[in-house]
Amino acid sequence: MIERFDTGVRMSKIVKHGGVAYLCGQVGDGATVAEQTRDCLARIDALLEKAGSSRERMLQVIIWLADMADFAEMNSVWDAWVPEGHAPARACGEAKLARSDLKVEMIVTAAC
């Protein structure tokens, strides 16, 4: 069975199937990559909870940065957020994001 949450014309915020939750890409508000990362991670926390999951159950995270020069600043926020011993498989790359003010976007897959 496939469950969809907060479904619109273009996408769902969460799709669950086979005990796995797939979150749509998350961005955050703020002027710096650290501020945007903190807000993005708070949004991820809320979606994981809604999906019946948590940070400890993340399987994979894909991170897109508008500028790889922000890698260390983003990681400083990420490292404090990820529970010790529960780091997911992760990739990080540089990409042109949907709006020019965006600095980071994350895509999360988690067990439910």
PyMOL commands that set and color helices and strands:
alter all, ss='L'
color gray80, all
select helices_A, chain A and resi 33-51+55-57+68-81
alter helices_A, ss='H'
color red, helices_A
select strands_A, chain A and resi 2-7+12-17+20-23+58-65+89-94+104-111
alter strands_A, ss='S'
color yellow, strands_A
deselect
rebuild
show_as cartoon
